[in-house]
Amino acid sequence: MFKFFKITCDEATTICDKSQYGEASVYEKLQLNWHLLTCKICALYTKQNRKMSDLFKLKSKDCKKHTACLSSKDKENLKEQLNKLN
């Protein structure tokens, strides 16, 4: 019965990535969880991948709070420099 859940490490990492973005099916998640019970390397990958995703989400929220806009004077200077290159 459990042979239906057997996947390779490459498949496990792919499903892990899909799962992080909500694209993995229930069957794929079952396969991944079964694989993680038997493969400690993939379990570590999943843990690290989840942590990195959480950090990037936090950073993106922080970046959205800050707006980095050029002043009108800076925009004009940039336009002049680009025109000189042409």
Secondary structure, 3 states (H helix, E strand, C coil): CHHHHCCCHHHHHHHHHHHHCCCCCHHHHHHHHHHHHHCHHHHHHHHHHHHHHHHHHHHHHHHHHCCCCCCHHHHHHHHHHHHHHC
